[in-house]
């Protein structure tokens, strides 16, 4: 179970102001291809008009970046990391909303707001959204696994939030993932009294549990690790099961007079997990796929279970600019106890250990963050 100072951890940084001086070079974890990441010395990014340079204090390790590294999904070299919190080090000409010393989080994707997809609020499909606007060098890829990142002008305009006094960088780095999860929750729209099954209780699944619990829904959680099931119950799940033991369907039918879960959220990726979601849900249920982000992944379900039984199978991916302020408030206010999910904190020079632990989690391992200034 996560503690304040687990292996590789140090106390979270909360300082209201940090003196900022910008060097010419910095350390960065560079993806080299063939699943290799090396910590190199690289130039600190130069900023232009309308841009800001951010000194990175904390960056969460996200499984979307891990997949890109492990499966070599994008050409090297790149510097990944996008759950970024830090301090403004420099501002470009024309920037008036931010000043050196401001504590901020930054979103690496912001949509244009006017294209076909933006008009339909499908922001993750917007061509501008797909163009990453935060970089530590090379092809823009988020850059948070480095000591400094450059936020481009369209990101500065709409994709930066100031961190309030007293909120740690470790806590603040959750704003982006909370946004993505909040987007998914709003899509399936749980109501008071609904029975919601949340499959997978890693950091993402546990945040789903925290947010869904606020709706008054009754939650069934599954995970293979006992510590995660225990946390799920602390964060709002009524029951939590090991999915390998076949208790999920029984619980879903018992809690719904034999109908099945009203909503199922698939917050993990494993063989057979989508089929399990269908099996534990009722006719007319809403099933959200959240972790199925690889084009190599295939699912197989009964066509009749979707068509004749009128289930809705949907997906949610990445953040929504419409939810940016709401997600920031949920994190900054402490309404979601997200910092309790951090099990390990690593300096940048030990990012290999963090990546390995995130790829192969054990019970007691949850959210892993990198602190590049250590």
C-alpha positions in Angstrom: 0.0 0.0 0.0 1.4 3.4 -0.9 3.1 5.4 1.8 4.5 9.0 1.9 8.1 7.9 1.5 8.3 4.5 -0.2 11.4 3.1 -1.9 12.9 5.6 -4.2 10.7 8.3 -2.6 11.4 11.7 -1.1 9.0 14.2 0.5 6.8 15.9 -2.1 7.8 19.5 -3.0 5.2 22.1 -1.8 7.2 25.3 -1.8 5.2 28.4 -2.9 8.2 29.8 -4.8 11.3 28.3 -6.2 14.3 30.3 -7.4 14.6 29.7 -11.1 17.9 30.0 -13.1 18.0 28.5 -16.6 21.1 26.5 -17.6 22.2 25.9 -21.2 22.0 22.1 -20.9 19.9 19.7 -18.9 19.3 16.0 -18.3 16.6 14.2 -20.1 15.4 10.6 -20.5 15.7 10.1 -24.3 13.9 7.2 -26.0 16.5 5.8 -28.5 14.4 3.2 -30.2 14.3 -0.6 -29.7 12.6 0.0 -26.3 15.8 1.8 -25.0 15.7 4.9 -22.8 18.9 6.7 -21.8 19.5 9.7 -19.6 21.5 12.1 -21.7 22.6 15.7 -21.5 20.7 17.8 -24.1 20.2 21.5 -24.8 17.5 23.3 -22.8 14.7 24.2 -25.3 14.7 27.7 -26.6 11.3 29.5 -26.5 9.8 31.9 -29.0 7.0 34.6 -28.8 4.0 33.5 -26.9 5.8 30.5 -25.4 7.0 29.6 -21.9 9.8 27.4 -20.5 8.8 25.3 -17.5 11.3 23.7 -15.0 9.8 20.3 -14.4 9.5 19.3 -10.7 7.2 16.2 -11.1 6.1 14.1 -14.0 3.9 11.0 -13.6 4.8 7.9 -15.5 1.7 7.0 -17.7 1.1 3.7 -19.4 0.4 5.4 -22.8 4.1 6.5 -22.8 5.2 3.1 -21.5 3.4 1.4 -24.5 5.1 3.8 -26.9 8.5 2.8 -25.4 7.9 -0.9 -25.0 6.3 -1.4 -28.4 8.4 1.2 -30.3 5.2 2.9 -31.6 6.9 6.1 -32.7 10.2 6.9 -34.3 13.2 7.8 -32.1 14.6 10.0 -30.7 11.9 11.4 -28.4 11.5 12.6 -24.8 8.2 11.4 -23.4 6.3 12.3 -20.2 3.1 14.4 -20.2 1.8 14.5 -16.6 3.9 17.6 -15.9 4.0 20.0 -13.0 6.7 22.6 -12.5 7.7 26.3 -12.3 7.8 28.8 -15.1 11.4 29.6 -15.8 11.1 31.9 -18.8 8.3 33.6 -20.7 8.4 34.7 -24.4 7.4 38.1 -25.7 3.7 38.7 -25.5 3.0 36.4 -22.6 1.2 38.3 -19.9 -0.7 35.6 -17.9 2.4 33.9 -16.6 5.6 35.1 -15.0 8.8 33.4 -14.0 8.3 31.7 -10.6 4.6 30.7 -11.3 3.8 27.1 -10.3 1.9 25.4 -13.1 0.7 22.2 -14.7 0.6 21.9 -18.5 -1.5 19.9 -20.9 0.4 18.7 -24.0 -2.6 18.6 -26.3 -5.1 21.5 -26.9 -7.6 21.4 -29.8 -8.2 24.2 -32.4 -11.8 24.6 -31.3 -13.3 25.1 -34.8 -12.7 22.0 -36.9 -15.3 19.3 -37.8 -14.3 17.3 -34.7 -14.1 20.2 -32.3 -17.6 21.3 -33.3 -18.7 17.9 -32.1 -16.6 18.0 -29.0 -14.5 15.1 -30.2 -11.3 17.0 -29.3 -8.9 14.0 -29.3 -9.6 13.6 -33.0 -8.8 17.2 -33.9 -5.7 17.6 -36.1 -4.3 20.4 -33.9 -5.0 18.3 -30.8 -2.9 15.5 -32.3 0.0 17.9 -32.7 1.9 17.8 -29.4 2.6 21.3 -28.1 5.0 20.6 -25.3 8.6 19.4 -25.9 12.0 18.9 -24.3 13.7 18.5 -27.7 13.5 16.3 -30.8 10.0 15.5 -32.1 7.5 16.9 -29.6 6.3 14.1 -27.3 5.4 15.8 -24.0 9.0 16.1 -22.6 8.2 15.7 -19.0 11.0 13.2 -18.5 13.4 16.1 -18.6 14.4 19.0 -16.4 12.8 21.7 -18.7 10.0 21.7 -21.2 8.9 24.3 -23.8 5.2 24.9 -24.0 4.2 26.3 -27.4 1.9 29.3 -27.9 -1.4 27.6 -28.4 -0.7 25.5 -25.3 0.2 28.6 -23.3 -3.1 30.3 -24.4 -5.4 27.5 -23.2 -3.5 24.6 -21.7 -1.8 25.8 -18.6 -3.2 26.0 -15.1 -1.6 27.7 -12.1 -1.1 25.6 -9.0 -2.5 27.1 -5.8 -0.3 27.8 -2.8 0.1 24.7 -0.6 -0.5 22.1 -3.3 2.5 19.9 -4.0 3.8 19.3 -7.5 3.2 15.6 -6.9 -0.4 16.2 -6.3 -0.7 18.7 -9.1 0.7 16.3 -11.8 -2.6 14.3 -11.5 -4.6 17.1 -13.2 -4.1 15.7 -16.7 -5.0 12.0 -15.9 -7.9 13.1 -13.8 -9.2 15.1 -16.8 -9.1 12.0 -19.0 -10.9 9.9 -16.4 -13.5 12.6 -15.7 -14.2 12.7 -19.5 -14.9 9.0 -19.5 -17.2 9.2 -16.4 -19.3 11.9 -17.9 -19.7 9.9 -21.1 -21.3 6.9 -19.3 -23.0 9.3 -16.8 -23.5 7.1 -13.6 -26.5 8.1 -11.5 -27.3 7.7 -7.8 -28.1 4.0 -7.2 -26.6 2.7 -10.4 -24.4 -0.4 -10.1 -21.1 0.3 -11.8 -18.4 -2.4 -12.3 -14.9 -0.9 -12.6 -12.5 -3.5 -14.0 -8.9 -2.8 -12.9 -7.8 -0.9 -9.8 -4.4 0.5 -10.8 -4.0 4.2 -10.5 -6.4 4.9 -13.3 -9.1 2.5 -12.0 -8.8 3.8 -8.5 -9.3 7.4 -9.7 -12.4 6.1 -11.6 -13.6 4.6 -8.3 -13.0 8.0 -6.5 -15.0 9.9 -9.1 -17.8 7.5 -9.7 -18.3 7.2 -5.9 -19.2 11.0 -5.9 -22.2 10.2 -8.1 -23.8 7.9 -5.4 -23.5 4.9 -7.6 -22.8 1.5 -6.1 -19.4 0.2 -7.2 -18.0 -3.3 -7.7 -14.2 -3.3 -8.3 -11.9 -5.9 -9.6 -8.2 -6.4 -9.5 -5.8 -9.3 -9.1 -3.8 -7.5 -6.3 -5.2 -7.6 -2.8 -3.7 -4.2 -1.8 -5.5 -2.5 -4.7 -8.8 -4.2 -3.9 -8.4 -2.9 -0.3 -7.8 0.7 -1.6 -10.8 0.4 -3.9 -13.1 -0.2 -0.9 -11.5 2.7 1.0 -12.2 5.0 -2.1 -15.8 4.0 -2.5 -16.2 0.5 -3.8 -18.9 -1.5 -2.1 -17.2 -4.8 -3.0 -13.9 -5.8 -4.6 -13.0 -9.1 -6.2 -10.2 -11.0 -7.8 -11.4 -11.3 -11.5 -9.8 -14.7 -11.8 -12.2 -16.2 -9.2 -15.5 -15.6 -11.0 -17.2 -13.5 -8.3 -17.8 -10.5 -10.4 -20.9 -11.7 -12.3 -22.4 -13.2 -9.2 -22.1 -9.9 -7.4 -23.4 -7.8 -10.3 -26.5 -10.0 -10.6 -27.0 -10.2 -6.8 -26.9 -6.4 -6.5 -29.3 -5.8 -9.4 -32.1 -8.4 -8.8 -30.5 -10.6 -11.5 -30.2 -7.9 -14.2 -26.4 -7.2 -14.3 -24.4 -4.0 -13.9 -25.8 -0.8 -15.3 -22.4 0.5 -16.3 -19.0 -1.2 -16.8 -15.7 0.7 -17.0 -12.8 -1.2 -18.4 -9.8 0.4 -16.8 -7.2 -2.3 -17.5 -6.1 -4.2 -20.5 -6.0 -8.0 -20.3 -7.2 -10.9 -22.5 -10.9 -11.5 -22.1 -11.6 -8.4 -20.0 -14.1 -6.9 -22.5 -15.9 -10.2 -22.7 -16.1 -10.1 -18.9 -17.5 -6.6 -19.0 -20.3 -7.8 -21.3 -21.0 -10.9 -19.3 -21.5 -8.9 -16.0 -23.7 -6.2 -17.5 -27.4 -6.0 -18.1 -29.2 -5.4 -21.5 -29.0 -1.7 -22.3 -25.8 -1.3 -20.2 -23.1 1.2 -21.1 -19.6 -0.3 -21.4 -16.7 2.1 -21.5 -13.3 1.0 -22.9 -10.5 3.2 -21.5 -7.4 1.1 -21.5 -7.6 -0.4 -25.0 -5.1 2.0 -26.7 -3.1 -0.3 -28.9 -4.1 -1.1 -32.5 -2.6 -4.5 -32.0 -5.3 -5.3 -29.4 -8.3 -7.3 -30.5 -11.6 -8.0 -28.7 -14.3 -10.4 -29.6 -17.9 -10.2 -28.2 -21.2 -11.6 -29.3 -22.9 -9.4 -31.9 -26.3 -10.2 -30.3 -25.0 -9.0 -26.9 -24.6 -5.6 -28.4 -27.4 -5.5 -31.0 -30.3 -7.6 -29.6 -29.5 -6.7 -26.0 -29.0 -3.0 -26.8 -25.7 -2.5 -25.0 -23.7 0.6 -25.8 -19.9 0.0 -26.3 -18.0 3.2 -26.3 -14.5 4.6 -25.8 -12.9 7.6 -24.2 -9.4 8.8 -24.9 -7.2 11.7 -23.7 -8.3 15.0 -22.1 -11.1 17.4 -22.8 -10.4 21.1 -22.8 -13.9 21.7 -21.6 -13.1 19.8 -18.3 -9.7 21.4 -17.7 -10.8 23.8 -15.0 -13.1 21.2 -13.3 -10.3 18.5 -13.2 -7.9 21.0 -11.8 -10.3 22.0 -9.0 -10.9 18.3 -8.1 -7.2 17.8 -7.7 -6.2 21.1 -6.2 -9.1 21.1 -3.6 -8.2 17.7 -2.3 -11.7 16.4 -3.2 -9.8 13.4 -4.8 -7.1 12.1 -2.5 -4.8 11.4 -5.5 -1.5 11.9 -3.8 -2.2 8.8 -1.7 -1.8 6.8 -4.9 1.9 7.6 -5.3 3.9 4.6 -4.2 7.3 5.5 -5.6 9.2 8.7 -6.5 12.4 8.5 -8.5 15.0 11.0 -9.6 15.5 11.3 -13.3 18.8 9.4 -13.2 16.8 6.3 -11.9 13.9 6.6 -14.4 14.8 3.1 -15.6 13.8 1.7 -12.3 10.5 3.6 -12.4 9.7 2.4 -15.9 10.5 -1.2 -15.0 8.3 -1.0 -11.9 5.5 0.5 -13.8 5.7 -2.1 -16.5 5.8 -4.9 -14.0 3.8 -3.7 -10.9 3.7 -5.7 -7.7 1.2 -5.4 -4.9 2.0 -2.2 -3.1 3.2 -0.5 -6.3 0.8 2.1 -7.7 1.5 5.6 -9.2 5.2 6.2 -10.0 6.5 9.7 -10.5 9.8 11.2 -11.6 11.3 14.3 -10.0 13.8 15.6 -12.5 15.4 18.2 -10.3 16.6 15.6 -7.7 
